[in-house]
Amino acid sequence: MRTSARNALRGRVSAVTDGAVNAEVVVDVGQGVEIVAVITRRSVEDLGLAVGSDVVALIKSSFVVLVAGHGPVRASARNRQAGTVVALDDGAVNSEILLELADGKTLTATITRHSVEDLGLKIGDRATALVKASHVILAVE
């Protein structure tokens, strides 16, 4: 599988909660890191997802919102992952930030350079990545 999404986290389904139209799927990607996806029930069926299924959680880097620091964050985003900035590549308009989570897992965020400056982000800083569950795409191989 090849994809343009900067974030592809391999894991195993640890929970599926059915709703009338959508389902919430929790993916354990290791070392206490969980990614929650909200997808249609039809997608759950088409992909054959159940507890124990191997999946890849895909997240576009532009869907990742960063918050400076790692304290408690009140936000509607279901996915909140604290980590350390390990790379920062500034462009003329946008910057790409690589956030290291647990066990070498990473999340890439693409945010405006202005936002990087406002947050004062630099390599070694702690930050929290926020991703709405509806922005997570699940894939099987």
N, CA, C and O atoms as a GROMACS GRO file, in nm:
protein
  564
    1MET      N    1   0.084  -0.118   0.000
    1MET     CA    2   0.000   0.000   0.000
    1MET      C    3   0.089   0.124   0.000
    1MET      O    4   0.180   0.136   0.082
    2ARG      N    5   0.062   0.214  -0.092
    2ARG     CA    6   0.129   0.344  -0.094
    2ARG      C    7   0.022   0.450  -0.082
    2ARG      O    8  -0.088   0.436  -0.136
    3THR      N    9   0.056   0.558  -0.012
    3THR     CA   10  -0.043   0.663   0.012
    3THR      C   11   0.028   0.797   0.024
    3THR      O   12   0.147   0.803   0.053
    4SER      N   13  -0.046   0.904   0.000
    4SER     CA   14   0.012   1.037   0.016
    4SER      C   15   0.001   1.087   0.161
    4SER      O   16   0.061   1.188   0.195
    5ALA      N   17  -0.076   1.017   0.245
    5ALA     CA   18  -0.089   1.057   0.385
    5ALA      C   19   0.046   1.042   0.454
    5ALA      O   20   0.109   0.936   0.446
    6ARG      N   21   0.091   1.146   0.523
    6ARG     CA   22   0.222   1.145   0.591
    6ARG      C   23   0.224   1.053   0.712
    6ARG      O   24   0.330   1.007   0.754
    7ASN      N   25   0.107   1.026   0.768
    7ASN     CA   26   0.100   0.944   0.888
    7ASN      C   27   0.029   0.813   0.859
    7ASN      O   28  -0.088   0.811   0.821
    8ALA      N   29   0.101   0.703   0.876
    8ALA     CA   30   0.046   0.569   0.859
    8ALA      C   31   0.089   0.487   0.981
    8ALA      O   32   0.204   0.443   0.990
    9LEU      N   33  -0.002   0.469   1.074
    9LEU     CA   34   0.028   0.400   1.199
    9LEU      C   35  -0.034   0.261   1.197
    9LEU      O   36  -0.156   0.246   1.193
   10ARG      N   37   0.052   0.160   1.201
   10ARG     CA   38   0.004   0.021   1.200
   10ARG      C   39  -0.037  -0.018   1.341
   10ARG      O   40   0.029   0.016   1.440
   11GLY      N   41  -0.149  -0.090   1.349
   11GLY     CA   42  -0.195  -0.134   1.479
   11GLY      C   43  -0.298  -0.242   1.468
   11GLY      O   44  -0.319  -0.302   1.363
   12ARG      N   45  -0.363  -0.266   1.581
   12ARG     CA   46  -0.463  -0.371   1.590
   12ARG      C   47  -0.590  -0.312   1.653
   12ARG      O   48  -0.582  -0.236   1.750
   13VAL      N   49  -0.704  -0.347   1.599
   13VAL     CA   50  -0.832  -0.298   1.651
   13VAL      C   51  -0.850  -0.354   1.792
   13VAL      O   52  -0.843  -0.475   1.814
   14SER      N   53  -0.875  -0.263   1.888
   14SER     CA   54  -0.897  -0.306   2.026
   14SER      C   55  -1.043  -0.292   2.069
   14SER      O   56  -1.085  -0.349   2.170
   15ALA      N   57  -1.122  -0.214   1.992
   15ALA     CA   58  -1.264  -0.199   2.024
   15ALA      C   59  -1.338  -0.146   1.902
   15ALA      O   60  -1.284  -0.068   1.824
   16VAL      N   61  -1.463  -0.190   1.888
   16VAL     CA   62  -1.553  -0.139   1.785
   16VAL      C   63  -1.686  -0.112   1.854
   16VAL      O   64  -1.745  -0.202   1.914
   17THR      N   65  -1.734   0.012   1.845
   17THR     CA   66  -1.862   0.050   1.901
   17THR      C   67  -1.953   0.088   1.786
   17THR      O   68  -1.929   0.188   1.718
   18ASP      N   69  -2.059   0.010   1.766
   18ASP     CA   70  -2.152   0.036   1.656
   18ASP      C   71  -2.249   0.148   1.691
   18ASP      O   72  -2.294   0.160   1.805
   19GLY      N   73  -2.279   0.229   1.591
   19GLY     CA   74  -2.382   0.331   1.601
   19GLY      C   75  -2.484   0.306   1.492
   19GLY      O   76  -2.474   0.208   1.419
   20ALA      N   77  -2.581   0.394   1.480
   20ALA     CA   78  -2.685   0.376   1.379
   20ALA      C   79  -2.629   0.385   1.237
   20ALA      O   80  -2.669   0.308   1.150
   21VAL      N   81  -2.538   0.479   1.214
   21VAL     CA   82  -2.479   0.498   1.081
   21VAL      C   83  -2.328   0.476   1.085
   21VAL      O   84  -2.272   0.413   0.995
   22ASN      N   85  -2.264   0.527   1.188
   22ASN     CA   86  -2.119   0.518   1.200
   22ASN      C   87  -2.078   0.422   1.312
   22ASN      O   88  -2.160   0.382   1.394
   23ALA      N   89  -1.952   0.389   1.312
   23ALA     CA   90  -1.894   0.309   1.419
   23ALA      C   91  -1.766   0.378   1.466
   23ALA      O   92  -1.697   0.444   1.388
   24GLU      N   93  -1.736   0.361   1.593
   24GLU     CA   94  -1.610   0.410   1.648
   24GLU      C   95  -1.517   0.290   1.658
   24GLU      O   96  -1.550   0.188   1.717
   25VAL      N   97  -1.399   0.305   1.599
   25VAL     CA   98  -1.300   0.198   1.598
   25VAL      C   99  -1.176   0.248   1.670
   25VAL      O  100  -1.118   0.350   1.633
   26VAL      N  101  -1.134   0.175   1.773
   26VAL     CA  102  -1.015   0.210   1.849
   26VAL      C  103  -0.902   0.119   1.801
   26VAL      O  104  -0.915  -0.003   1.797
   27VAL      N  105  -0.790   0.183   1.764
   27VAL     CA  106  -0.674   0.111   1.714
   27VAL      C  107  -0.559   0.127   1.812
   27VAL      O  108  -0.517   0.240   1.841
   28ASP      N  109  -0.508   0.017   1.862
   28ASP     CA  110  -0.392   0.017   1.951
   28ASP      C  111  -0.268   0.010   1.862
   28ASP      O  112  -0.244  -0.091   1.797
   29VAL      N  113  -0.189   0.118   1.861
   29VAL     CA  114  -0.068   0.120   1.778
   29VAL      C  115   0.057   0.091   1.861
   29VAL      O  116   0.169   0.103   1.810
   30GLY      N  117   0.039   0.054   1.986
   30GLY     CA  118   0.151   0.013   2.071
   30GLY      C  119   0.192   0.114   2.175
   30GLY      O  120   0.173   0.235   2.158
   31GLN      N  121   0.249   0.065   2.282
   31GLN     CA  122   0.303   0.146   2.390
   31GLN      C  123   0.203   0.248   2.446
   31GLN      O  124   0.239   0.361   2.477
   32GLY      N  125   0.078   0.205   2.457
   32GLY     CA  126  -0.025   0.291   2.515
   32GLY      C  127  -0.079   0.397   2.422
   32GLY      O  128  -0.157   0.482   2.464
   33VAL      N  129  -0.039   0.395   2.296
   33VAL     CA  130  -0.089   0.493   2.199
   33VAL      C  131  -0.210   0.432   2.127
   33VAL      O  132  -0.201   0.327   2.065
   34GLU      N  133  -0.322   0.501   2.138
   34GLU     CA  134  -0.444   0.458   2.070
   34GLU      C  135  -0.490   0.568   1.974
   34GLU      O  136  -0.479   0.687   2.004
   35ILE      N  137  -0.539   0.525   1.861
   35ILE     CA  138  -0.598   0.616   1.763
   35ILE      C  139  -0.743   0.576   1.746
   35ILE      O  140  -0.773   0.458   1.725
   36VAL      N  141  -0.834   0.672   1.755
   36VAL     CA  142  -0.976   0.646   1.740
   36VAL      C  143  -1.021   0.699   1.605
   36VAL      O  144  -0.991   0.812   1.568
   37ALA      N  145  -1.095   0.614   1.533
   37ALA     CA  146  -1.151   0.653   1.403
   37ALA      C  147  -1.302   0.638   1.408
   37ALA      O  148  -1.354   0.543   1.468
   38VAL      N  149  -1.372   0.731   1.346
   38VAL     CA  150  -1.516   0.717   1.327
   38VAL      C  151  -1.538   0.700   1.178
   38VAL      O  152  -1.510   0.789   1.098
   39ILE      N  153  -1.587   0.580   1.142
   39ILE     CA  154  -1.611   0.546   1.001
   39ILE      C  155  -1.752   0.489   0.988
   39ILE      O  156  -1.816   0.459   1.089
   40THR      N  157  -1.799   0.474   0.868
   40THR     CA  158  -1.933   0.420   0.850
   40THR      C  159  -1.937   0.273   0.888
   40THR      O  160  -1.837   0.202   0.880
   41ARG      N  161  -2.056   0.227   0.929
   41ARG     CA  162  -2.074   0.085   0.961
   41ARG      C  163  -2.046   0.001   0.838
   41ARG      O  164  -1.994  -0.110   0.847
   42ARG      N  165  -2.082   0.054   0.721
   42ARG     CA  166  -2.058  -0.019   0.596
   42ARG      C  167  -1.908  -0.040   0.575
   42ARG      O  168  -1.865  -0.146   0.531
   43SER      N  169  -1.827   0.062   0.607
   43SER     CA  170  -1.682   0.048   0.594
   43SER      C  171  -1.628  -0.057   0.690
   43SER      O  172  -1.538  -0.133   0.655
   44VAL      N  173  -1.684  -0.063   0.811
   44VAL     CA  174  -1.643  -0.165   0.907
   44VAL      C  175  -1.668  -0.303   0.847
   44VAL      O  176  -1.583  -0.392   0.854
   45GLU      N  177  -1.786  -0.320   0.788
   45GLU     CA  178  -1.821  -0.448   0.726
   45GLU      C  179  -1.733  -0.477   0.604
   45GLU      O  180  -1.679  -0.587   0.592
   46ASP      N  181  -1.718  -0.378   0.515
   46ASP     CA  182  -1.640  -0.398   0.392
   46ASP      C  183  -1.494  -0.433   0.422
   46ASP      O  184  -1.433  -0.512   0.350
   47LEU      N  185  -1.438  -0.374   0.529
   47LEU     CA  186  -1.300  -0.400   0.566
   47LEU      C  187  -1.285  -0.524   0.654
   47LEU      O  188  -1.174  -0.570   0.681
   48GLY      N  189  -1.398  -0.577   0.700
   48GLY     CA  190  -1.394  -0.694   0.787
   48GLY      C  191  -1.334  -0.663   0.923
   48GLY      O  192  -1.265  -0.747   0.980
   49LEU      N  193  -1.359  -0.544   0.974
   49LEU     CA  194  -1.297  -0.503   1.100
   49LEU      C  195  -1.367  -0.565   1.220
   49LEU      O  196  -1.490  -0.568   1.229
   50ALA      N  197  -1.286  -0.613   1.312
   50ALA     CA  198  -1.333  -0.667   1.439
   50ALA      C  199  -1.216  -0.656   1.536
   50ALA      O  200  -1.103  -0.631   1.496
   51VAL      N  201  -1.244  -0.675   1.663
   51VAL     CA  202  -1.137  -0.672   1.762
   51VAL      C  203  -1.031  -0.774   1.721
   51VAL      O  204  -1.063  -0.890   1.694
   52GLY      N  205  -0.907  -0.730   1.715
   52GLY     CA  206  -0.796  -0.816   1.675
   52GLY      C  207  -0.752  -0.798   1.531
   52GLY      O  208  -0.647  -0.848   1.493
   53SER      N  209  -0.832  -0.727   1.451
   53SER     CA  210  -0.795  -0.704   1.310
   53SER      C  211  -0.673  -0.613   1.300
   53SER      O  212  -0.662  -0.516   1.374
   54ASP      N  213  -0.583  -0.646   1.209
   54ASP     CA  214  -0.469  -0.559   1.180
   54ASP      C  215  -0.514  -0.449   1.085
   54ASP      O  216  -0.580  -0.476   0.984
   55VAL      N  217  -0.479  -0.325   1.116
   55VAL     CA  218  -0.519  -0.211   1.034
   55VAL      C  219  -0.406  -0.109   1.028
   55VAL      O  220  -0.310  -0.114   1.105
   56VAL      N  221  -0.421  -0.016   0.936
   56VAL     CA  222  -0.332   0.099   0.927
   56VAL      C  223  -0.420   0.223   0.941
   56VAL      O  224  -0.516   0.241   0.866
   57ALA      N  225  -0.387   0.309   1.038
   57ALA     CA  226  -0.458   0.436   1.057
   57ALA      C  227  -0.384   0.542   0.976
   57ALA      O  228  -0.265   0.568   1.000
   58LEU      N  229  -0.453   0.603   0.882
   58LEU     CA  230  -0.395   0.706   0.795
   58LEU      C  231  -0.447   0.842   0.837
   58LEU      O  232  -0.568   0.862   0.855
   59ILE      N  233  -0.354   0.937   0.851
   59ILE     CA  234  -0.391   1.073   0.892
   59ILE      C  235  -0.310   1.171   0.808
   59ILE      O  236  -0.187   1.169   0.812
   60LYS      N  237  -0.378   1.256   0.732
   60LYS     CA  238  -0.307   1.360   0.657
   60LYS      C  239  -0.241   1.456   0.756
   60LYS      O  240  -0.300   1.488   0.860
   61SER      N  241  -0.123   1.500   0.724
   61SER     CA  242  -0.050   1.589   0.815
   61SER      C  243  -0.124   1.722   0.836
   61SER      O  244  -0.110   1.785   0.941
   62SER      N  245  -0.202   1.763   0.737
   62SER     CA  246  -0.278   1.888   0.751
   62SER      C  247  -0.398   1.873   0.844
   62SER      O  248  -0.459   1.973   0.881
   63PHE      N  249  -0.433   1.749   0.881
   63PHE     CA  250  -0.542   1.725   0.976
   63PHE      C  251  -0.493   1.727   1.121
   63PHE      O  252  -0.574   1.722   1.213
   64VAL      N  253  -0.362   1.736   1.141
   64VAL     CA  254  -0.306   1.735   1.277
   64VAL      C  255  -0.294   1.879   1.326
   64VAL      O  256  -0.229   1.962   1.264
   65VAL      N  257  -0.358   1.907   1.439
   65VAL     CA  258  -0.352   2.038   1.503
   65VAL      C  259  -0.256   2.025   1.622
   65VAL      O  260  -0.266   1.928   1.698
   66LEU      N  261  -0.166   2.120   1.638
   66LEU     CA  262  -0.070   2.114   1.748
   66LEU      C  263  -0.102   2.216   1.856
   66LEU      O  264  -0.147   2.327   1.829
   67VAL      N  265  -0.077   2.173   1.980
   67VAL     CA  266  -0.090   2.258   2.096
   67VAL      C  267   0.045   2.254   2.167
   67VAL      O  268   0.098   2.146   2.191
   68ALA      N  269   0.100   2.369   2.200
   68ALA     CA  270   0.229   2.372   2.271
   68ALA      C  271   0.212   2.313   2.410
   68ALA      O  272   0.111   2.336   2.476
   69GLY      N  273   0.311   2.238   2.454
   69GLY     CA  274   0.309   2.178   2.586
   69GLY      C  275   0.240   2.043   2.587
   69GLY      O  276   0.200   1.992   2.482
   70HIS      N  277   0.226   1.986   2.706
   70HIS     CA  278   0.164   1.854   2.717
   70HIS      C  279   0.065   1.846   2.832
   70HIS      O  280   0.031   1.736   2.876
   71GLY      N  281   0.020   1.958   2.880
   71GLY     CA  282  -0.078   1.959   2.988
   71GLY      C  283  -0.215   1.920   2.938
   71GLY      O  284  -0.233   1.896   2.818
   72PRO      N  285  -0.311   1.912   3.028
   72PRO     CA  286  -0.447   1.877   2.988
   72PRO      C  287  -0.502   1.977   2.885
   72PRO      O  288  -0.486   2.099   2.899
   73VAL      N  289  -0.566   1.923   2.782
   73VAL     CA  290  -0.623   2.006   2.677
   73VAL      C  291  -0.772   1.978   2.670
   73VAL      O  292  -0.814   1.863   2.664
   74ARG      N  293  -0.852   2.083   2.670
   74ARG     CA  294  -0.996   2.068   2.653
   74ARG      C  295  -1.027   2.102   2.509
   74ARG      O  296  -1.017   2.217   2.467
   75ALA      N  297  -1.064   2.000   2.433
   75ALA     CA  298  -1.095   2.018   2.291
   75ALA      C  299  -1.188   1.907   2.248
   75ALA      O  300  -1.200   1.805   2.316
   76SER      N  301  -1.254   1.927   2.136
   76SER     CA  302  -1.347   1.825   2.087
   76SER      C  303  -1.278   1.714   2.009
   76SER      O  304  -1.342   1.615   1.975
   77ALA      N  305  -1.150   1.729   1.980
   77ALA     CA  306  -1.078   1.625   1.907
   77ALA      C  307  -1.062   1.501   1.994
   77ALA      O  308  -1.014   1.511   2.108
   78ARG      N  309  -1.101   1.386   1.942
   78ARG     CA  310  -1.098   1.260   2.019
   78ARG      C  311  -0.955   1.211   2.039
   78ARG      O  312  -0.925   1.151   2.143
   79ASN      N  313  -0.868   1.234   1.943
   79ASN     CA  314  -0.730   1.186   1.950
   79ASN      C  315  -0.640   1.297   2.003
   79ASN      O  316  -0.633   1.406   1.945
   80ARG      N  317  -0.573   1.268   2.114
   80ARG     CA  318  -0.481   1.363   2.177
   80ARG      C  319  -0.354   1.288   2.212
   80ARG      O  320  -0.353   1.204   2.302
   81GLN      N  321  -0.248   1.319   2.142
   81GLN     CA  322  -0.122   1.247   2.161
   81GLN      C  323  -0.012   1.345   2.198
   81GLN      O  324   0.021   1.435   2.120
   82ALA      N  325   0.045   1.328   2.315
   82ALA     CA  326   0.156   1.413   2.360
   82ALA      C  327   0.287   1.356   2.308
   82ALA      O  328   0.303   1.234   2.299
   83GLY      N  329   0.379   1.444   2.274
   83GLY     CA  330   0.508   1.399   2.225
   83GLY      C  331   0.610   1.510   2.228
   83GLY      O  332   0.589   1.616   2.287
   84THR      N  333   0.722   1.482   2.164
   84THR     CA  334   0.834   1.576   2.160
   84THR      C  335   0.864   1.611   2.016
   84THR      O  336   0.868   1.523   1.929
   85VAL      N  337   0.886   1.739   1.989
   85VAL     CA  338   0.923   1.783   1.854
   85VAL      C  339   1.065   1.734   1.827
   85VAL      O  340   1.159   1.772   1.896
   86VAL      N  341   1.080   1.648   1.724
   86VAL     CA  342   1.212   1.595   1.692
   86VAL      C  343   1.264   1.647   1.557
   86VAL      O  344   1.382   1.630   1.526
   87ALA      N  345   1.177   1.709   1.479
   87ALA     CA  346   1.220   1.770   1.352
   87ALA      C  347   1.124   1.882   1.318
   87ALA      O  348   1.004   1.874   1.346
   88LEU      N  349   1.177   1.987   1.258
   88LEU     CA  350   1.098   2.102   1.218
   88LEU      C  351   1.156   2.155   1.088
   88LEU      O  352   1.271   2.200   1.084
   89ASP      N  353   1.078   2.150   0.983
   89ASP     CA  354   1.123   2.195   0.852
   89ASP      C  355   1.037   2.314   0.810
   89ASP      O  356   0.921   2.297   0.772
   90ASP      N  357   1.094   2.434   0.815
   90ASP     CA  358   1.021   2.555   0.781
   90ASP      C  359   1.024   2.580   0.631
   90ASP      O  360   1.129   2.573   0.567
   91GLY      N  361   0.907   2.611   0.576
   91GLY     CA  362   0.896   2.655   0.438
   91GLY      C  363   0.859   2.802   0.439
   91GLY      O  364   0.853   2.864   0.545
   92ALA      N  365   0.833   2.857   0.323
   92ALA     CA  366   0.796   2.998   0.314
   92ALA      C  367   0.661   3.025   0.379
   92ALA      O  368   0.641   3.130   0.440
   93VAL      N  369   0.567   2.930   0.366
   93VAL     CA  370   0.433   2.949   0.420
   93VAL      C  371   0.402   2.848   0.530
   93VAL      O  372   0.352   2.886   0.637
   94ASN      N  373   0.432   2.722   0.506
   94ASN     CA  374   0.402   2.615   0.602
   94ASN      C  375   0.529   2.556   0.660
   94ASN      O  376   0.638   2.570   0.605
   95SER      N  377   0.510   2.488   0.771
   95SER     CA  378   0.618   2.414   0.834
   95SER      C  379   0.570   2.271   0.857
   95SER      O  380   0.452   2.247   0.882
   96GLU      N  381   0.664   2.179   0.849
   96GLU     CA  382   0.636   2.039   0.878
   96GLU      C  383   0.704   2.006   1.010
   96GLU      O  384   0.824   2.026   1.026
   97ILE      N  385   0.625   1.954   1.105
   97ILE     CA  386   0.675   1.923   1.238
   97ILE      C  387   0.660   1.774   1.261
   97ILE      O  388   0.553   1.718   1.239
   98LEU      N  389   0.767   1.710   1.305
   98LEU     CA  390   0.764   1.568   1.338
   98LEU      C  391   0.761   1.556   1.489
   98LEU      O  392   0.852   1.602   1.558
   99LEU      N  393   0.656   1.494   1.539
   99LEU     CA  394   0.634   1.477   1.682
   99LEU      C  395   0.657   1.330   1.717
   99LEU      O  396   0.588   1.243   1.664
  100GLU      N  397   0.753   1.303   1.806
  100GLU     CA  398   0.778   1.166   1.848
  100GLU      C  399   0.687   1.132   1.965
  100GLU      O  400   0.685   1.202   2.066
  101LEU      N  401   0.613   1.023   1.949
  101LEU     CA  402   0.524   0.974   2.053
  101LEU      C  403   0.599   0.866   2.131
  101LEU      O  404   0.720   0.878   2.150
  102ALA      N  405   0.532   0.764   2.175
  102ALA     CA  406   0.595   0.655   2.249
  102ALA      C  407   0.660   0.556   2.153
  102ALA      O  408   0.615   0.540   2.039
  103ASP      N  409   0.764   0.490   2.199
  103ASP     CA  410   0.826   0.377   2.128
  103ASP      C  411   0.866   0.409   1.984
  103ASP      O  412   0.856   0.324   1.896
  104GLY      N  413   0.910   0.532   1.959
  104GLY     CA  414   0.956   0.568   1.826
  104GLY      C  415   0.846   0.598   1.727
  104GLY      O  416   0.874   0.632   1.612
  105LYS      N  417   0.720   0.588   1.768
  105LYS     CA  418   0.609   0.624   1.681
  105LYS      C  419   0.612   0.774   1.660
  105LYS      O  420   0.650   0.849   1.751
  106THR      N  421   0.573   0.819   1.542
  106THR     CA  422   0.574   0.963   1.512
  106THR      C  423   0.444   1.007   1.447
  106THR      O  424   0.372   0.926   1.388
  107LEU      N  425   0.416   1.134   1.459
  107LEU     CA  426   0.307   1.199   1.388
  107LEU      C  427   0.365   1.323   1.322
  107LEU      O  428   0.440   1.398   1.384
  108THR      N  429   0.330   1.343   1.196
  108THR     CA  430   0.374   1.462   1.124
  108THR      C  431   0.258   1.559   1.113
  108THR      O  432   0.146   1.520   1.079
  109ALA      N  433   0.284   1.685   1.143
  109ALA     CA  434   0.184   1.791   1.129
  109ALA      C  435   0.236   1.895   1.031
  109ALA      O  436   0.354   1.930   1.033
  110THR      N  437   0.148   1.942   0.946
  110THR     CA  438   0.180   2.055   0.859
  110THR      C  439   0.093   2.172   0.904
  110THR      O  440  -0.029   2.168   0.891
  111ILE      N  441   0.159   2.275   0.957
  111ILE     CA  442   0.088   2.394   1.003
  111ILE      C  443   0.158   2.517   0.945
  111ILE      O  444   0.268   2.507   0.892
  112THR      N  445   0.093   2.631   0.955
  112THR     CA  446   0.155   2.750   0.900
  112THR      C  447   0.280   2.787   0.978
  112THR      O  448   0.291   2.761   1.098
  113ARG      N  449   0.371   2.849   0.909
  113ARG     CA  450   0.495   2.894   0.974
  113ARG      C  451   0.460   2.997   1.082
  113ARG      O  452   0.524   3.002   1.187
  114HIS      N  453   0.359   3.078   1.055
  114HIS     CA  454   0.312   3.176   1.153
  114HIS      C  455   0.269   3.106   1.283
  114HIS      O  456   0.299   3.153   1.392
  115SER      N  457   0.200   2.992   1.269
  115SER     CA  458   0.157   2.917   1.388
  115SER      C  459   0.275   2.861   1.465
  115SER      O  460   0.275   2.861   1.588
  116VAL      N  461   0.376   2.814   1.395
  116VAL     CA  462   0.497   2.765   1.462
  116VAL      C  463   0.559   2.877   1.544
  116VAL      O  464   0.599   2.856   1.659
  117GLU      N  465   0.566   2.996   1.486
  117GLU     CA  466   0.623   3.111   1.557
  117GLU      C  467   0.536   3.150   1.675
  117GLU      O  468   0.588   3.179   1.783
  118ASP      N  469   0.402   3.152   1.656
  118ASP     CA  470   0.312   3.187   1.766
  118ASP      C  471   0.324   3.089   1.883
  118ASP      O  472   0.320   3.129   1.999
  119LEU      N  473   0.338   2.960   1.850
  119LEU     CA  474   0.350   2.858   1.954
  119LEU      C  475   0.491   2.852   2.013
  119LEU      O  476   0.512   2.794   2.119
  120GLY      N  477   0.586   2.913   1.943
  120GLY     CA  478   0.725   2.911   1.988
  120GLY      C  479   0.787   2.772   1.981
  120GLY      O  480   0.876   2.740   2.059
  121LEU      N  481   0.739   2.689   1.888
  121LEU     CA  482   0.788   2.552   1.879
  121LEU      C  483   0.930   2.543   1.828
  121LEU      O  484   0.969   2.612   1.734
  122LYS      N  485   1.006   2.456   1.892
  122LYS     CA  486   1.142   2.426   1.846
  122LYS      C  487   1.174   2.282   1.882
  122LYS      O  488   1.103   2.220   1.963
  123ILE      N  489   1.278   2.228   1.824
  123ILE     CA  490   1.317   2.089   1.850
  123ILE      C  491   1.342   2.071   2.000
  123ILE      O  492   1.409   2.153   2.064
  124GLY      N  493   1.287   1.963   2.052
  124GLY     CA  494   1.300   1.932   2.195
  124GLY      C  495   1.180   1.974   2.277
  124GLY      O  496   1.164   1.929   2.391
  125ASP      N  497   1.095   2.060   2.222
  125ASP     CA  498   0.975   2.104   2.294
  125ASP      C  499   0.871   1.993   2.300
  125ASP      O  500   0.864   1.907   2.213
  126ARG      N  501   0.791   1.997   2.406
  126ARG     CA  502   0.676   1.908   2.418
  126ARG      C  503   0.558   1.973   2.346
  126ARG      O  504   0.544   2.095   2.348
  127ALA      N  505   0.476   1.891   2.284
  127ALA     CA  506   0.355   1.939   2.217
  127ALA      C  507   0.252   1.828   2.219
  127ALA      O  508   0.285   1.711   2.238
  128THR      N  509   0.127   1.865   2.199
  128THR     CA  510   0.018   1.769   2.191
  128THR      C  511  -0.045   1.780   2.054
  128THR      O  512  -0.077   1.889   2.008
  129ALA      N  513  -0.062   1.665   1.990
  129ALA     CA  514  -0.127   1.658   1.858
  129ALA      C  515  -0.274   1.625   1.878
  129ALA      O  516  -0.309   1.534   1.954
  130LEU      N  517  -0.360   1.699   1.810
  130LEU     CA  518  -0.504   1.676   1.815
  130LEU      C  519  -0.550   1.635   1.675
  130LEU      O  520  -0.515   1.698   1.576
  131VAL      N  521  -0.631   1.528   1.669
  131VAL     CA  522  -0.685   1.482   1.542
  131VAL      C  523  -0.829   1.437   1.566
  131VAL      O  524  -0.854   1.354   1.654
  132LYS      N  525  -0.922   1.492   1.490
  132LYS     CA  526  -1.061   1.448   1.501
  132LYS      C  527  -1.072   1.303   1.454
  132LYS      O  528  -1.007   1.264   1.358
  133ALA      N  529  -1.154   1.226   1.522
  133ALA     CA  530  -1.172   1.085   1.487
  133ALA      C  531  -1.225   1.069   1.345
  133ALA      O  532  -1.196   0.969   1.279
  134SER      N  533  -1.302   1.165   1.298
  134SER     CA  534  -1.357   1.158   1.162
  134SER      C  535  -1.252   1.186   1.056
  134SER      O  536  -1.278   1.167   0.937
  135HIS      N  537  -1.134   1.232   1.095
  135HIS     CA  538  -1.025   1.258   1.001
  135HIS      C  539  -0.928   1.140   0.988
  135HIS      O  540  -0.830   1.148   0.914
  136VAL      N  541  -0.956   1.032   1.059
  136VAL     CA  542  -0.871   0.913   1.053
  136VAL      C  543  -0.932   0.816   0.952
  136VAL      O  544  -1.050   0.782   0.960
  137ILE      N  545  -0.851   0.773   0.858
  137ILE     CA  546  -0.892   0.675   0.758
  137ILE      C  547  -0.828   0.542   0.795
  137ILE      O  548  -0.710   0.537   0.827
  138LEU      N  549  -0.907   0.434   0.792
  138LEU     CA  550  -0.853   0.303   0.822
  138LEU      C  551  -0.836   0.223   0.693
  138LEU      O  552  -0.918   0.230   0.602
  139ALA      N  553  -0.726   0.148   0.688
  139ALA     CA  554  -0.696   0.064   0.572
  139ALA      C  555  -0.654  -0.074   0.619
  139ALA      O  556  -0.599  -0.090   0.728
  140VAL      N  557  -0.680  -0.172   0.535
  140VAL     CA  558  -0.631  -0.307   0.559
  140VAL      C  559  -0.550  -0.349   0.439
  140VAL      O  560  -0.570  -0.300   0.328
  141GLU      N  561  -0.457  -0.440   0.463
  141GLU     CA  562  -0.372  -0.486   0.352
  141GLU      C  563  -0.408  -0.629   0.316
  141GLU      O  564  -0.349  -0.687   0.225
   0.00000   0.00000   0.00000
